[in-house]
Amino acid sequence: LFCWLERLPPAVLSSFAAMAEQKIVKVALVGLGRAGNFHLQSVIQLPEAVKLAWVVDIDEEKAKRIASERNCQWSTELSNEALDSVDAVIIASATDTHFPYIMQALKNDKAVLAEKPISHELDEVVEAIELAKSKNLPFVCGYQRRADRHFRELKRQVDSGAVGQLKVVKTCSRDNPLPPLEYLRTSGGIFHDMLIHDFDMLDFLSEGQVPESVTSVGHCYNPAIKEMNDLDTVAVIFKYPSGLLAMVDTSRDAAYGYDQRVEAFGEKGMLTAKNEHTSTVELATADGHLMPPAMYSFPQRYIQAYRSELTEFVHLVQAGRGSELHRLEQKAMLRHPNIVKTTIAAELSWKLGKSVDLKDLDVLTAQLKAEEEVKSDSTEIPSTSEDEVDVEGIQVDVSPTEKSTASPTEKSPASPFAEQNMFGDSYRNYETSARQDEVSRTYNTMHTKQTLEFVKEQRAKWMKFDKGEFTIMEVIEMLDDLIDDSDPDNDLPNSIHDFQTAERIREQWPGEEYDWFHLVGLLHDLGKVMALPKLAGKDTLEQWAVVGDTFPVGCAPDMDAIVFSESFKQNPDFNHQVYGSKNGIYKPGCGISNLTMSWGHDEYMYQMLKFNGCTLPEAGLNMIRLHSCYPWHDKRAYTHFEAPEDAETMKWVKEFNKFDLYSKGDAVPDVAKCKPYYASLMKKYNLDGKLRW
């Protein structure tokens, strides 16, 4: 981002201390998704310099919640009232909204820090830069790698002449894990979403050189990405007028971790910036040396970079429009059109299957556009659905019945959920339910006996999966003998509830593209078989160790979010110096999936499916794993442990839970008619035949 910051004269750098004493910069944060959460955490770390005054997100519930937690105002659009309340705007919303939000903020004389891209359209990028220049406003597009300490050190040494004249620069950029498919659908493609970071890094290291030619080759190994007419693996070579060669290789998925490396080769030697690892500990034995893995993904790899990025943006705003900082950034922003132009040329090279000279880009782009228009006019493509939506990372606030016309059941409007449970009562009534005695007894025992040590013992015992081999349908039939003692809404056998949930999901999320979701509904409670001797034998558990709402162990329970919480006071961990503290054995931001939950059917079923090679998408597996953690997804407890990816996980879990909960008021489905359909899904997702339990 601001590499020039490290090259400022000492007098300018020393002024930063004085800047910190200036007025706090008030900001509006637009977008509260994954990228927005990174910026939110950075804002929280700088209370002496920046104040979050406003949050904006199309998800009204999320905006309200964050505003309440951070004591600020909220809206679902960047309103004039919001703009009047702030000095600067941080834009981290959906990609296609960046440009209009940037223009709105600049037109209202606000400093802007925006996630890339400014736009996929070159003319819009130029328009935004020209507006910022004409108004003499701070405008930073956040390529966070420029703020990474390792890449900055490499840059410093290149500038110092450590390797002499640069001859070759290589960057390697391989993602982990594979981004959600729904994100990829709207990302703009691998060139504009991913490779553009590498192209900016080449600009960074080459002092703004513009390549004269580019050659791109690529392949797509992932069928779902291939359907998007996109690539998942690409190599690009640039030739510069100075003789410099630059090479970039990138992939959407690297099994070994997040891979970000840079190599700069010159006449005097070579500089290399390597990956960050999860630790510096290396094991050496007679078998060789074992290194720790690379960081899992970019939130872990670039946490420092995001904070440096925001810190320097705040300094820029505080310094004022007459400062040396501002003059340098006004110059630095001029690179953006060239980076976008380079990206367009690289993508065009792949499409045309040949090298592209940048001087010919306008002509080649116009020719390709004309060819595509002719092809489009001469080919009619029948439409079978308004908008096909895939699995990973889908925005679940979109009504599924409006998004797909294909359905395995009758194409009739989804029936409303029953407003009352089978007893004519409200759902999740834990005070005066018809089953109050059984329910309260189960929870009180659970909260007294579910300690961290108990959970460790059960994990060791059950995750051997040595209790026998059974088919899914055999286990469902076993659940005819189980009535959940923690459930105030239902006293039917659990097998009935499994089909109720699955069929209601099937009704409201019809179509083959959602069949994995249907199967999740059937599978989600099968772990309750741990309470049945027919499978568990001598290891049969009482229901308090199998059913009910789950919660993290190893840290203090949230007494306001958990039902029957008074009974925790009898739990040995309650007054433990560590286990009874707010964070306990965990670190804030560690991620909900990294918490050890109270032992029950959720975790067991998740682990059992993974062990047996189930191919359900991770979104579905997370529904099974976390659907009973009501304190988190319903009451919003333990949010201090959330990682950025948990926001998307929670959307899916909440979408699933409305079917799990409210289908209990539905009529009992015709199980015999349902079985063939679900048997076909078991085969599809590698769950047919005998499985180890």
N, C-alpha and C positions, 0 to 999 in steps of 0.2 A: 504493500500500500504506500507508505511514506518512507521509502528508503532514503530520500533526501533529508529526512529528519536527523539521521545519524551523521550527516555531513555538514550540519549547520555550524557556524562559528560558536565558540564557547559562550560568548555574550548572549547569543540568542537562546542557547540551551538553558543557560542559567535563569532566563526569564520565566521558565516553566513553573518554578516555585512561586513566583509572584502571580502567575496566571491562576494557580490553584486557589489564591485568595480572592480572585474576582468572583463575580456573581455565578452561582450555579447555573449550568445550562439546562433548561427545561426541554424535554424531548417528547415527541409522540412516537410510539412504536406501531407501525402498520403491519399487521400479520403476526399471528401468534402460533404459527405452526413450527416445524422443526427449526428452520433458520431463525425465526422470530424468537424462539426460546433461547438460542445461543446469545442473541443480542440482549435479551431480557436478563440473563444471568450476568452478562458483562456490566449492564447498567447497575445491577444490584451490588456489584463489587466496587463501584465508584461513587459512593454516597456523598463524598466531599466535593465532587465536581459535576455530577449530573443527577437530575431528578426526573423520574418517569412521571410525566404529568397527564398523559393520555394514552390509552391503548385502543387499537382499531382492529376488528376482525369480523368477518361475515358470520361467524359462529357467535351468536349473541350470548349464549350461556357461558362460553369460554371467556369472552370479553368481560362479562360481568364478574366472573370468578377471579380473573387476574386483577381486575381493577379493585376488587374488594381486598384481595391479598396484598396488593402494593399500594393501597390508599391513593388511588388516582381515579380519573374519570375515564369513561369508555363510550364507544359508539361503534356502529357497524359500517360506517363510512367515514372518510376523512373530511369532517365537516368544517365549515368556516369557524365555528366556535372552537373546535380543536386547534386549528391553525392559529387562531388569535391567542391561544393559551401557551404557545411554545416558541422556543428559539430555533429548534431544529427538528427534522423528521427523519426517522430511521425506517426504511422501506424494506420489508422482508416478506411481502405477500406473494401470492401466486405469480409465476413468471409473466403471464400476459397482462398483469396489472401494473408492472413496474413503471412503464413509460407514462401512463396517465397520472399515476400518483406523483412521479417525479415532476412532471410538468405542473401539476396543481400546486405542489409545495413551492417550486421555484417562482411561479407566478405570484405567489403570496409572500415572496421575499424571505423564504425560510432556507436555512442551510440544509443540505440533504446528504445522508449516507444511505446508499441503496445497494442491495444485493445485486450481483450480476444476474442476467444481462440488463443493460439499460433498455435494450430492445433487440429483437432479431433483425429488424429493418434498419439498414444503414442510414437512410434519410432521417429516421426518428432519432437515432443516436446523435447525428450531427445537429439536429434541431435542439435536443436537450443541452448539448455542450454550448451551442451558440446562445441559448437563453441564459445559462449560468454565467457565461462570459459577459453578456450584455448587462446583466444585473450585478455583476461583480460579487457573486455569491459562492460560498464554499459548497462544492459538489464533489463527492467522493463515491466512486463505484467500488464496492468491496471485493477485490480479489485478495482474499485473506492470506494467500501464500507469500505475498510481499511483506507481510508483517511477521512471518515466521522467523524465529531467531537463527535457525540453521541456514536458511536460504539467504538471510541478510548477511551472515558471516561469510558465506561463499561469495556473495556479491561484493562485500568489502574487500576481500582478498583479490578478486578479479580486478576491481578498480585500482588496487594498490600496485598492480603489475606483477603479482606473485607468479602467474603462469605466462606472462608476456602476452603477445597478441593472441586472441582467441581464434582457434581453428575449427573446433567442433564443440557443440553443446548437445548433450543428450538429456532428455527428461523421460522418466518412467512414471506413469500414473495409472494405477490399477486399484479399482474400488473394492470395498468390502463393507457390508454384504451387498448383494445385488439390490439396487434401489427398488422400491415398490413399483410394480408395473404401471399402476395408474399414474404415478408421478412421471414415469418415462413417457407416457402417452402425451403429456403436456409440456415436457421439458424442452422441446425444440430439437431433440436429437443429440447424439453423442458429440457432434462437433460443437454445437452452440452451448451445450450444457456442461460438458466435461473437458473436451480438448481446449476450449477457449481459455481455461486456467493455465494450461501449458503454454499456449501462444502468448499469454500475458507474461509468463515467466521468461520466455525468450526475449520479449521486448525489454523486460527488467534487466536481464543480464547483458544484453547487446547494446545498451544505451539508446534504445529506441530505433534500432535499425529496422527497416521495412524490407522483407524478402522480395526478391525479383521473380522467383518461381516456387511452385509447391507441387509435390506429388503425393497422393494419398492412396493407400490400398487398405482394404478391410474385409472382414467376414463376420457373419452372425451365426453363432452356435446355438443361441437360445431361440426356440421356435416362436415363443410369444413375442419376443422383440422383433423377430424377422417379420411377423405379421404387421408390425408398425412401419415396415419399410425402413428400418433403422439397423445399425450395426452394434455389436457388443465388443469387437476387437478391431483396433485400427493402428496403422503405422503411417507416419507422415514425415517427409523429408523436405526441408526448406534450403534454398540456395540464396545467399545474400550478395549484393554487389561487392562487398568487401572481400569475398571469398569464403566467408564463414558458412559452415554447414550446420544445420540443426536437425536433430532427429527426435521424434516423439513416438513412444508406444504407449497405448492405453487399452484398458479392458474394463468392462463393467463389473467383473467379478474375479477376485483373487482368493483362492481357498485358504491361503496362509495368513491373511491379514491385510491391512491397509498399506499399500505399497506406494511411496512417494519418494523418488530419488532424483538427484540432478548431478550430472557430470560435466565439468568444463575443462576441455583439453586445449592447451596452448603451446607456444613454442618453447616455453621453459618447464612445462610440467602439467600436472592435472590436479584439479580440485574435485572432491566428491562430497555431496551432502547425502547421508544415508538415512535409512528409516529410524524412527523412534521406536523403541521396544518397550514392552510392558514393565521391564525391570532391567537392571544392568548386571544381573547375576547370570553367570555362565557356568555350566557344569562340565567338568573335564574328567573323563574316565579312560580306561583302556580302550573303550569303544570309540572314543573321539570326543569332540566338543559339542555340547548341546546349548544352543542359544535360546533365549526366551522369544516368544512370538512378537511380531510387530503389533502396533496399536490396532485395536479392533476396527475402528472406522474413523472418519474425519472429525466427529465431535471430540473424540479423545485426542487425536493427533494435533488438532489446531485450536484447542481451548485457549492456549496462551496467545495465539495469533489473533483470535477474535477480540480478546480483551485489549491487546495492544492497538488493534485497529480502532476500537472505540475511544481508547484513551487519547490517541493522536487526533482523532476527529474532534473531540471535545477541546483539546488544546488549540486546534485550528480555529474553531468558532470563537473561543475566548480571546485569541490573539487579535482578532479584528481584521477588517478588510484592507487595512493599510499596512499590514505586517509582512515581514519576509516570508513567514510560513504561508500566508495566503497567496503571495506572488508565485511561490514555487508550486503550489497546488494548482493554481490557474494554468500554469504551464504544463503540469503533469497530466491534467485531464484531456489535453489535446491528443493523447495517444489512443483514446478509445475508438474513434472511427477507424484507425488503421488496424487495430486488433480485430474488430468486427469484419473489416474487409478481408483480412487474412483468413479468418474463419470461414467466410463465404467461399473464398477461393479454394480452401482445403476441401470443403464439402463438394464443391463443383468438380474438383479433380477426381474424387471418388465416383461421382455420378457419371462423368464423361469417360472414365477409364483412361485418363491421360494426364500428363503434366499440364499445369496452367500457369502462364505468365501473368503476373498481376496487372501488367499494363493492358492486357486483353480482357480483363475481368468483366467490364461493363458490356462489351460486345457478346462474350460467351454467355453471360447471364441472360441477356435479352433474347439470344437465340434459343437457349434452353426453355425459357418461359414461353416463347412462341410455339415451340414444338409441343410442350405440355398442354397448351391451350387447344391446339389442333387435335391432339390425341383425346383430350377430354370431350371436345365437341363431337367427335366421331364415334365415341364409345358410350353407350348407355349402360350404367351399372345399376341393376335392380337393388332396391333397398329392402332388407328384411327386418330391420329394426331401427329405431330412431338413433340409438347410441349404444353400441356394445361396450360393456364395461368389464374389465378383467379383475383379477383377484386382489393383487397385492396393493395395500395402501389406499384402497378405494374410499372415496368420501361417502360415508354411510348416511349422511343427512339427505342424500338424494333418494327420492322414493323409487324403490326397485320396480314396482309394478308399472311405472311410467317409462322405465328404461329398457324393457325387454318385452318382446311379444311372444317369444318362445317359452312354452311351459309344458312340463310333464303332466300337469293336471289340467282340468278344465279352465278355459280362459275367462273366468268370471271374476268380478271385482273382489278384492280381499275383504273378508268379513271382519267386523270390528272385534277387538278383544272384549271378553266379558268384563264388566265393571266390578264383579264380585267373584270371590272364590267359590268352591263347591259348597261351602257352608253358609253362603249368603253374606260373608263378611268381607271387609277390605283386605287387600293383600298385605302380607308381612305384618300382621297384627301380633305383636309379641307381648301384649298386656292382658287382653281379655279373649283370646282366641278359644275356639271349641276344643283345641288340643293343648291348652295352656300347661297342664301338669307335665305331659311328656316332653314338651318343647323346653320348658324352663329347666327341667331336670337334666336334659341332655346338654344344654348350654352351660349350666352351672358346673357340671362335672368337667366338661371340656375346658373351661377357662381355669379350672383349678389344676388340672393334670397335664395340659399341653405345655410342657416346658421345652426349652431348647434341647436338653439331653434326651427327652422322650422322642422328639422328632428325629434326632440323629439315629436313635436306636431303630425306629420304624423304617427309616430310609435304608439303613443297612440290611434290615430283614426283608423288606419287600422288593427292593430293587435288584435282587438276585433273579427274580422272575422264575422261581423254581416251584411254584405251587401247582403246576399242571399245565396241560395244553388243551385249550377249548376254542371253539369257534365263537365269533361275536354273537350269533343267534343263540348258542347254548348258554352264554352268560346272561343274555337278555331274559331268557326263560328262567334262569335262576332267580332273577330279580322279581319274579312273580311272588317270591316269598319275603320280600322286604318292603316294609312301609317306613318311610323316613321319619324318625322320631323328632327331628329338628324342624319339621315343616308344618307351619300353622295353617297352610292353605289346602292340604291334600292328605287324605288317608287311603288313597288307592295304591296298589302295588307299583313300585318304581318303574317296572317295565312299561306300564301304561303311559306314565309321564314321558318316558323317552320317545315314544311314538307321537304323543301329543305335540311335543316340542318340534320334532322333525317335520311333521306334517304341516304345522303352522308356518314354519320357515319356508317349506316347499311351496306353500300357497302364496306367500308374500314376496319371496325371492325366486320366481319360477325360472326355468331354463337350464340348459346343460352347463352354462358358464357358472352357475351357482350350485351345482350338485354337491360340491364339497361342503357347502354350508348346510345342506340338508343332512348330510351324513354326520356332521358335527352335532346336530341336534339329537340324533339317535345315540351317539357315543358318549355324550358329555358326562353322564352319571354312572357309567358302567363300573367305575372304580369302587362303587359302594358294595361290590361283591366281596370286598375285604371283610364285611360283617357277616358273611354267610359261610357256615362250616363246610358246605358242599365243595367249595373251592379252597377256602382258607385253612381248613383242617384245624390243627392245634394252634395255628397263629391267628385264628378268628379274633377280630377286634370288636369291642363294644362300639355302639354307634357314635358315641362322643368323639371317637378317634377316626371317624369315617365321614360323617355327614356335617351339615351346617356351614355357617359363614366361616371363612378362613381369615387369618390375621398373621402378621409377621411375628415370629418368636426371636428372641435375642435382643429385643428392644422393648421399650415401654409400650403397653397397649394404649390406644387412643380411647379413653374412657367415654368420650362423648359420641364416638362413632360406632361402637360395638354394642350389640344388644346384650343385656344381662351382664354388664361390665363389672358390677360390684363384686362378682365372684372371683375376679382376678386377684383380689387382695389376699386370697388364700393360696395363690400360686407361688411356689418357692422362688420363682424368678422375679416376682413383683418388686421385692425390696433389694434385689441384687445390685451391687454397685455399678455393674456394667449393663447387664441384661434389663435392668429396670430404668435405665436412662433413655432419653429421647432418641439418641442415635444408636445406642447399644453397640453391637459389634460391627455396624455398618458405617459407611461414609455418605454424607449427603450427595445426591446426584448419582448414586451407584447404579440406579436402575431397578425398577420393581421386580424384574425377572431374576435379579441377583439377591433378593431377600429370601430367607428361609421361612416358608409359611408353615402354619400349624398343619400337622399331618392330616390328610384326608383324601377323599376320592379324586379331587382335582389333580393334585400333583402326581398321584400314583398313575392315573390314567394317561396323563401327559407323558410321563416317563415310559410307561408300558408301550404306548404307540410309537414313540421314538425308537425304543429298543427293538421292536418288531419290524422296523423298516417302513412304517406308514409314510405315504407320500402326500398326505394332506398339506396344503400350504401353511406356513408358519402362523398366518392370521387365524386359521382355524384351530391350530394346536394351542395358541395362546388363549382363545376363548375357553377351551377345555381347562386349561391350567389356572385361569384367573376368574372364572365366572362366579365363584363363591366368595370372592374377596370384596364383599359389599362395603366394608369400611373404606376401601380405596376407590372403587369405581362409582359408588353411589354417594357416600358421605364425604369423599375427597379428603380422607385422612392419609397420612404418610406421603404427602406430595413433596416433602423435602428430599425424599429418596428418588424421585422421578428423574429419569434420563430423557433426553429429547425424543427418543423413539417411542417412549411410553404414551405420548399423546395419541399417536396413531393406533397403538395397541388398545388403548381405552375406548376409542371410538367403536372398534369392532366388538369389544367385550360388551359394551353397553347395548349395541345393536342386538347382539345375541341374547342378552339377559331379558329383554322385553318378551321374547318368545319363551324362554325358560320359565319366567315368572307367570305371565298372564295366560299362557296356554293351559294352565291348570284348571281354568274354568271352562275349557272346551269340552265338547262331547268326546267320548272314547272312540278313536278311529278303528276302522276295520283292519286289524293287524294282519290277518291272512292275506288281504289284497295288497297291503303295503310291502310285505316281505320281499317279493321278487325284485321290486325296484331297488330297495336298499341292498339286496344281495349283489346286484349289478354294480353298485357304487363301491361295495367292499372289494370287489375284484379290481375295479378301476384304480383304487387307492391302496392296493397291495395289502388288503386286510382279509382276503378270503382264506379259507382253510383254517387249520389249527394254529393258534397263536400261543406264545408262552405268557403265562400270567404269574 
